[in-house]
């Protein structure tokens, strides 16, 4: 029987950590940067969606003709829900890529993925809300025939989700293309 002695990394200490490795410092910076990114996603996502929600209110029967101040609470709740959707999309992408920094990477395929996920979620939300009578459209809401849903909410999640990621990447620090956060 052949016995192979264990190999030792000359630059590793007894605990197995590489001596002089900036891994701990990089890890801390990564968590700080990830936290900053997510905080900016929440702030930017809320701001963009709050504005969009307020602008599209005349396209819904339940809010058409009402003052902006009377729809502010409803729009704010909707914008909070939109932020939850954006964070959910970020989580799905992170799990699918098995990479915490997935959303922080400045790559076209990430923007495309979040846009497609935003569209899919918007279609599902619109279908559920229309089916349960939660809201209905006025003549000001163009309906996309193939998807049988309002154009404005579909564009909202398809455009604002990647825009939120893009802005958050820039505000949270330089975007990462490859490697660690």
Backbone as CSV, one residue per row, in Angstrom:
resi,resn,N_x,N_y,N_z,CA_x,CA_y,CA_z,C_x,C_y,C_z
1,UNK,0.844,-1.162,0.000,0.000,0.000,0.000,0.892,1.227,0.000
2,UNK,0.563,2.162,-0.869,1.343,3.393,-0.983,0.729,4.449,-0.090
3,UNK,1.577,5.096,0.666,1.106,6.136,1.569,1.646,7.468,1.077
4,UNK,0.738,8.390,0.778,1.148,9.726,0.364,1.080,10.661,1.549
5,UNK,2.190,11.261,1.910,2.168,12.198,3.037,1.352,13.441,2.671
6,UNK,0.739,14.054,3.679,-0.050,15.259,3.388,0.839,16.372,2.868
7,UNK,0.297,17.127,1.933,1.033,18.259,1.376,0.725,19.491,2.215
8,UNK,1.717,20.304,2.381,1.546,21.506,3.185,1.766,22.728,2.310
9,UNK,0.938,23.695,2.516,1.098,24.965,1.837,2.104,25.768,2.648
10,UNK,3.216,26.107,2.044,4.273,26.803,2.771,3.829,28.168,3.280
11,UNK,2.858,28.751,2.614,2.422,30.084,3.044,1.196,30.016,3.946
12,UNK,0.813,28.817,4.387,-0.361,28.684,5.254,0.087,28.510,6.699
13,UNK,-0.691,29.057,7.636,-0.387,28.850,9.046,-1.062,27.567,9.523
14,UNK,-0.972,27.274,10.804,-1.516,26.012,11.321,-3.035,25.920,11.168
15,UNK,-3.721,27.029,11.169,-5.182,27.008,11.034,-5.609,26.813,9.585
16,UNK,-4.627,26.812,8.664,-4.949,26.599,7.263,-5.205,27.879,6.491
17,UNK,-5.038,29.027,7.159,-5.245,30.291,6.478,-3.952,30.719,5.815
18,UNK,-4.076,31.278,4.653,-2.888,31.738,3.947,-2.340,32.962,4.660
19,UNK,-1.069,32.915,4.998,-0.421,33.999,5.711,-0.327,35.209,4.789
20,UNK,-0.677,36.351,5.338,-0.585,37.573,4.552,-1.744,37.731,3.572
21,UNK,-2.722,36.869,3.657,-3.854,36.950,2.735,-4.773,38.090,3.131
22,UNK,-5.185,38.872,2.168,-6.131,39.949,2.476,-7.575,39.465,2.475
23,UNK,-7.788,38.148,2.570,-9.136,37.584,2.471,-10.084,38.175,3.506
24,UNK,-9.612,38.325,4.752,-10.492,38.862,5.787,-10.850,40.305,5.479
25,UNK,-9.884,41.109,5.096,-10.156,42.500,4.757,-11.048,42.579,3.525
26,UNK,-10.780,41.733,2.496,-11.607,41.733,1.293,-13.019,41.308,1.621
27,UNK,-13.166,40.310,2.499,-14.483,39.824,2.869,-15.275,40.931,3.554
28,UNK,-14.620,41.657,4.438,-15.291,42.746,5.142,-15.708,43.827,4.151
29,UNK,-14.832,44.173,3.245,-15.162,45.173,2.237,-16.296,44.669,1.348
30,UNK,-16.307,43.389,1.050,-17.354,42.823,0.217,-18.707,42.960,0.888
31,UNK,-18.777,42.646,2.176,-20.045,42.753,2.895,-20.487,44.195,2.988
32,UNK,-19.527,45.104,3.216,-19.867,46.526,3.273,-20.402,46.991,1.917
33,UNK,-19.742,46.581,0.872,-20.150,46.987,-0.474,-21.493,46.382,-0.842
34,UNK,-21.703,45.116,-0.479,-22.987,44.465,-0.742,-24.105,45.176,0.019
35,UNK,-23.856,45.517,1.279,-24.843,46.248,2.067,-25.152,47.602,1.469
36,UNK,-24.117,48.302,1.010,-24.294,49.598,0.364,-25.117,49.444,-0.916
37,UNK,-24.791,48.419,-1.698,-25.518,48.148,-2.944,-27.002,47.907,-2.652
38,UNK,-27.299,47.045,-1.686,-28.696,46.733,-1.373,-29.438,47.950,-0.817
39,UNK,-28.754,48.751,-0.013,-29.380,49.973,0.515,-29.727,50.932,-0.621
40,UNK,-28.827,51.063,-1.577,-29.090,51.945,-2.712,-30.202,51.357,-3.589
41,UNK,-30.231,50.028,-3.741,-31.321,49.398,-4.489,-32.659,49.770,-3.859
42,UNK,-32.736,49.701,-2.545,-33.982,50.020,-1.851,-34.347,51.492,-2.066
43,UNK,-33.401,52.389,-1.839,-33.683,53.823,-1.961,-34.024,54.239,-3.388
44,UNK,-33.211,53.809,-4.326,-33.438,54.174,-5.730,-34.681,53.474,-6.259
45,UNK,-34.820,52.184,-5.949,-35.992,51.443,-6.398,-37.277,52.073,-5.881
46,UNK,-37.284,52.470,-4.615,-38.469,53.114,-4.058,-38.734,54.445,-4.756
47,UNK,-37.708,55.268,-4.920,-37.889,56.598,-5.520,-38.414,56.504,-6.949
48,UNK,-37.782,55.685,-7.758,-38.214,55.543,-9.153,-39.636,54.993,-9.246
49,UNK,-39.938,53.990,-8.445,-41.262,53.373,-8.508,-42.344,54.264,-7.919
50,UNK,-42.017,55.048,-6.916,-42.996,55.992,-6.349,-43.411,57.009,-7.415
51,UNK,-42.438,57.541,-8.121,-42.732,58.506,-9.192,-43.576,57.833,-10.279
52,UNK,-43.170,56.640,-10.703,-43.901,55.932,-11.759,-45.338,55.638,-11.313
53,UNK,-45.493,55.184,-10.087,-46.830,54.880,-9.574,-47.712,56.128,-9.597
54,UNK,-47.173,57.261,-9.184,-47.951,58.498,-9.157,-48.349,58.938,-10.572
55,UNK,-47.447,58.799,-11.505,-47.713,59.228,-12.876,-48.764,58.347,-13.560
56,UNK,-48.790,57.062,-13.249,-49.720,56.166,-13.940,-51.101,56.063,-13.276
57,UNK,-51.345,56.774,-12.196,-52.627,56.672,-11.489,-53.856,56.991,-12.354
58,UNK,-53.790,57.924,-13.308,-54.972,58.177,-14.143,-55.365,56.979,-15.018
59,UNK,-54.505,55.997,-15.151,-54.798,54.828,-15.985,-55.541,53.732,-15.222
60,UNK,-55.834,53.963,-13.948,-56.562,52.986,-13.131,-57.903,53.573,-12.698
61,UNK,-58.955,52.797,-12.817,-60.304,53.234,-12.459,-60.343,53.702,-11.006
62,UNK,-59.700,52.996,-10.130,-59.771,53.263,-8.691,-59.129,54.591,-8.288
63,UNK,-58.240,55.136,-9.117,-57.531,56.361,-8.746,-57.683,57.482,-9.771
64,UNK,-58.300,57.212,-10.894,-58.470,58.241,-11.931,-59.285,59.403,-11.366
65,UNK,-58.819,60.615,-11.636,-59.535,61.803,-11.197,-59.277,62.210,-9.760
66,UNK,-58.551,61.404,-9.010,-58.246,61.761,-7.616,-56.998,62.633,-7.571
67,UNK,-56.885,63.435,-6.531,-55.708,64.291,-6.374,-54.480,63.443,-6.037
68,UNK,-53.312,64.018,-6.307,-52.081,63.285,-6.008,-51.967,63.007,-4.520
69,UNK,-52.431,63.934,-3.695,-52.328,63.733,-2.247,-53.235,62.598,-1.763
70,UNK,-54.349,62.388,-2.439,-55.239,61.303,-2.013,-54.757,59.934,-2.493
71,UNK,-53.858,59.915,-3.480,-53.332,58.626,-3.960,-51.917,58.350,-3.446
72,UNK,-51.351,59.300,-2.716,-49.968,59.150,-2.233,-49.777,57.898,-1.378
73,UNK,-50.677,57.652,-0.448,-50.547,56.471,0.418,-50.618,55.177,-0.367
74,UNK,-51.562,55.101,-1.294,-51.694,53.917,-2.138,-50.454,53.715,-3.001
75,UNK,-49.956,54.796,-3.583,-48.759,54.704,-4.423,-47.525,54.326,-3.608
76,UNK,-47.453,54.827,-2.388,-46.323,54.501,-1.522,-46.335,53.014,-1.178
77,UNK,-47.495,52.475,-0.853,-47.587,51.030,-0.576,-47.210,50.222,-1.818
78,UNK,-47.663,50.677,-2.991,-47.322,49.982,-4.233,-45.813,50.046,-4.490
79,UNK,-45.198,51.200,-4.234,-43.752,51.349,-4.450,-42.958,50.461,-3.491
80,UNK,-43.440,50.327,-2.262,-42.781,49.408,-1.316,-42.870,47.975,-1.842
81,UNK,-44.025,47.607,-2.370,-44.174,46.287,-2.978,-43.248,46.102,-4.172
82,UNK,-43.091,47.155,-4.966,-42.182,47.098,-6.117,-40.743,46.875,-5.662
83,UNK,-40.353,47.517,-4.575,-39.005,47.315,-4.021,-38.847,45.858,-3.572
84,UNK,-39.885,45.315,-2.959,-39.839,43.905,-2.574,-39.642,42.998,-3.787
85,UNK,-40.308,43.321,-4.883,-40.140,42.547,-6.115,-38.706,42.661,-6.625
86,UNK,-38.160,43.872,-6.623,-36.784,44.076,-7.095,-35.798,43.310,-6.219
87,UNK,-35.980,43.346,-4.908,-35.098,42.579,-4.017,-35.266,41.080,-4.253
88,UNK,-36.493,40.648,-4.518,-36.731,39.240,-4.844,-36.014,38.838,-6.119
89,UNK,-36.049,39.699,-7.122,-35.337,39.436,-8.378,-33.842,39.358,-8.111
90,UNK,-33.343,40.241,-7.274,-31.920,40.207,-6.901,-31.582,38.891,-6.211
91,UNK,-32.466,38.445,-5.327,-32.248,37.182,-4.620,-32.273,35.984,-5.557
92,UNK,-33.219,35.966,-6.484,-33.299,34.854,-7.451,-32.037,34.816,-8.310
93,UNK,-31.602,35.977,-8.779,-30.379,36.035,-9.580,-29.164,35.584,-8.794
94,UNK,-29.090,36.003,-7.536,-27.979,35.610,-6.671,-27.953,34.104,-6.475
95,UNK,-29.117,33.513,-6.219,-29.194,32.051,-6.043,-28.864,31.315,-7.331
96,UNK,-29.388,31.793,-8.439,-29.140,31.127,-9.726,-27.672,31.185,-10.112
97,UNK,-27.029,32.313,-9.822,-25.608,32.466,-10.160,-24.694,31.937,-9.067
98,UNK,-25.260,31.631,-7.893,-24.470,31.203,-6.732,-23.357,32.214,-6.455
99,UNK,-23.741,33.491,-6.482,-22.759,34.567,-6.354,-23.429,35.771,-5.698
100,UNK,-23.008,36.112,-4.480,-23.590,37.253,-3.765,-23.417,38.569,-4.522
101,UNK,-22.372,38.691,-5.282,-22.111,39.923,-6.011,-22.733,39.981,-7.386
102,UNK,-23.587,39.030,-7.696,-24.193,38.932,-9.030,-24.805,40.251,-9.488
103,UNK,-25.639,40.847,-8.691,-26.327,42.071,-9.084,-25.422,43.280,-9.191
104,UNK,-24.231,43.189,-8.647,-23.304,44.308,-8.651,-22.404,44.317,-9.879
105,UNK,-22.544,43.326,-10.707,-21.688,43.228,-11.889,-22.305,44.012,-13.046
106,UNK,-21.497,44.810,-13.695,-21.937,45.653,-14.794,-21.827,44.852,-16.102
107,UNK,-22.842,44.010,-16.338,-22.818,43.161,-17.530,-24.192,43.178,-18.184
108,UNK,-24.213,43.166,-19.498,-25.463,43.252,-20.248,-26.410,42.112,-19.901
109,UNK,-25.862,40.909,-19.680,-26.750,39.768,-19.425,-27.461,39.880,-18.071
110,UNK,-26.867,40.583,-17.140,-27.541,40.797,-15.854,-28.695,41.778,-16.040
111,UNK,-28.453,42.842,-16.788,-29.539,43.794,-17.067,-30.672,43.113,-17.832
112,UNK,-30.314,42.276,-18.794,-31.333,41.550,-19.560,-32.111,40.595,-18.651
113,UNK,-31.403,39.902,-17.781,-32.056,38.940,-16.884,-33.028,39.637,-15.939
114,UNK,-32.610,40.762,-15.343,-33.514,41.440,-14.416,-34.685,42.082,-15.151
115,UNK,-34.467,42.506,-16.394,-35.576,43.058,-17.188,-36.596,41.970,-17.498
116,UNK,-36.127,40.796,-17.905,-37.038,39.689,-18.216,-37.767,39.230,-16.953
117,UNK,-37.041,39.093,-15.845,-37.694,38.702,-14.594,-38.712,39.748,-14.163
118,UNK,-38.381,41.037,-14.339,-39.320,42.101,-14.012,-40.581,42.020,-14.855
119,UNK,-40.429,41.748,-16.139,-41.584,41.602,-17.031,-42.455,40.424,-16.614
120,UNK,-41.832,39.290,-16.335,-42.589,38.101,-15.937,-43.379,38.360,-14.652
121,UNK,-42.725,38.954,-13.674,-43.407,39.240,-12.407,-44.539,40.241,-12.639
122,UNK,-44.299,41.259,-13.464,-45.337,42.254,-13.732,-46.558,41.611,-14.389
123,UNK,-46.342,40.715,-15.338,-47.461,40.026,-15.985,-48.240,39.217,-14.948
124,UNK,-47.522,38.500,-14.096,-48.194,37.685,-13.067,-48.978,38.549,-12.084
125,UNK,-48.396,39.644,-11.642,-49.070,40.544,-10.697,-50.301,41.168,-11.350
126,UNK,-50.175,41.631,-12.583,-51.313,42.244,-13.273,-52.446,41.236,-13.462
127,UNK,-52.113,40.034,-13.895,-53.155,39.019,-14.082,-53.865,38.706,-12.765
128,UNK,-53.108,38.556,-11.696,-53.704,38.248,-10.395,-54.583,39.406,-9.905
129,UNK,-54.101,40.628,-10.037,-54.855,41.792,-9.561,-56.126,42.005,-10.382
130,UNK,-56.036,41.844,-11.683,-57.220,42.014,-12.530,-58.234,40.899,-12.270
131,UNK,-57.757,39.680,-12.082,-58.650,38.540,-11.853,-59.393,38.648,-10.524
132,UNK,-58.745,39.226,-9.523,-59.375,39.348,-8.205,-60.108,40.673,-8.017
133,UNK,-60.067,41.539,-9.032,-60.745,42.823,-8.941,-60.022,43.840,-8.085
134,UNK,-58.762,43.600,-7.826,-57.992,44.536,-7.003,-57.864,45.893,-7.687
135,UNK,-57.710,45.880,-9.010,-57.740,47.113,-9.795,-58.213,46.819,-11.197
136,UNK,-58.556,47.886,-11.910,-58.990,47.774,-13.300,-58.483,49.009,-14.047
137,UNK,-58.464,48.902,-15.349,-57.881,49.946,-16.185,-58.931,50.906,-16.743
138,UNK,-58.493,52.158,-16.942,-59.301,53.120,-17.694,-58.854,53.036,-19.155
139,UNK,-59.464,53.873,-19.992,-59.077,53.909,-21.406,-57.675,54.486,-21.589
140,UNK,-57.100,55.070,-20.546,-55.742,55.625,-20.617,-54.651,54.546,-20.494
141,UNK,-55.049,53.324,-20.184,-54.074,52.234,-20.037,-54.062,51.407,-21.323
142,UNK,-52.991,51.516,-22.101,-52.893,50.629,-23.260,-52.682,49.193,-22.769
143,UNK,-53.380,48.253,-23.355,-53.263,46.853,-22.963,-52.466,46.115,-24.041
144,UNK,-51.469,45.363,-23.608,-50.655,44.569,-24.524,-51.444,43.303,-24.841
145,UNK,-51.897,43.135,-26.100,-52.804,42.031,-26.427,-52.256,40.638,-26.113
146,UNK,-51.046,40.357,-26.480,-50.491,39.010,-26.276,-50.373,38.677,-24.788
147,UNK,-49.998,39.662,-24.001,-49.809,39.451,-22.561,-51.076,39.752,-21.763
148,UNK,-52.028,40.417,-22.378,-53.298,40.773,-21.747,-53.086,41.485,-20.409
149,UNK,-52.190,42.477,-20.437,-51.877,43.262,-19.242,-51.565,44.688,-19.677
150,UNK,-51.682,45.623,-18.734,-51.427,47.027,-19.022,-49.971,47.299,-19.370
151,UNK,-49.782,48.171,-20.350,-48.431,48.492,-20.812,-47.610,49.206,-19.743
152,UNK,-48.223,50.163,-19.027,-47.447,50.960,-18.064,-46.839,50.115,-16.946
153,UNK,-47.573,49.226,-16.290,-46.929,48.412,-15.255,-45.908,47.420,-15.830
154,UNK,-46.127,46.966,-17.061,-45.143,46.066,-17.673,-43.840,46.811,-17.945
155,UNK,-43.965,48.018,-18.497,-42.762,48.829,-18.731,-42.092,49.213,-17.419
156,UNK,-42.893,49.477,-16.410,-42.359,49.874,-15.112,-41.343,48.852,-14.602
157,UNK,-41.747,47.604,-14.501,-40.846,46.593,-13.933,-39.759,46.168,-14.929
158,UNK,-40.037,46.289,-16.227,-39.046,45.906,-17.237,-37.945,46.949,-17.363
159,UNK,-38.280,48.208,-17.188,-37.289,49.277,-17.331,-36.671,49.722,-16.006
160,UNK,-37.501,49.861,-14.977,-36.993,50.407,-13.721,-36.126,49.421,-12.944
161,UNK,-36.362,48.129,-13.112,-35.537,47.150,-12.381,-34.077,47.199,-12.845
162,UNK,-33.790,47.090,-14.160,-32.372,47.203,-14.548,-31.796,48.597,-14.297
163,UNK,-32.624,49.637,-14.428,-32.138,50.987,-14.136,-31.752,51.106,-12.663
164,UNK,-32.548,50.513,-11.784,-32.232,50.514,-10.353,-30.902,49.821,-10.101
165,UNK,-30.691,48.657,-10.724,-29.426,47.939,-10.572,-28.266,48.801,-11.068
166,UNK,-28.432,49.422,-12.216,-27.365,50.216,-12.817,-26.973,51.383,-11.908
167,UNK,-27.972,52.109,-11.410,-27.697,53.236,-10.514,-27.060,52.744,-9.216
168,UNK,-27.574,51.661,-8.663,-27.034,51.124,-7.408,-25.580,50.689,-7.574
169,UNK,-25.244,50.114,-8.712,-23.857,49.716,-8.963,-22.935,50.923,-8.910
170,UNK,-23.354,52.005,-9.500,-22.513,53.196,-9.543,-22.436,53.891,-8.188
171,UNK,-23.541,53.970,-7.475,-23.531,54.625,-6.171,-22.844,53.782,-5.108
172,UNK,-22.891,52.481,-5.242,-22.288,51.606,-4.241,-20.795,51.442,-4.450
173,UNK,-20.251,52.004,-5.460,-18.829,51.862,-5.743,-18.657,51.333,-7.140
174,UNK,-17.428,51.289,-7.567,-17.149,50.809,-8.921,-17.747,49.429,-9.106
175,UNK,-18.330,49.218,-10.257,-18.934,47.921,-10.556,-17.840,46.888,-10.771
176,UNK,-18.210,45.638,-10.579,-17.275,44.536,-10.690,-17.632,43.721,-11.910
177,UNK,-16.667,43.416,-12.736,-16.917,42.587,-13.904,-16.609,41.116,-13.604
178,UNK,-15.494,40.855,-12.988,-15.092,39.477,-12.684,-14.436,39.451,-11.322
179,UNK,-14.348,38.282,-10.770,-13.648,38.124,-9.506,-14.546,38.398,-8.306
180,UNK,-13.908,38.809,-7.222,-14.648,39.042,-5.984,-15.345,40.374,-6.034
181,UNK,-16.187,40.595,-5.038,-16.917,41.842,-4.944,-15.922,42.958,-4.819
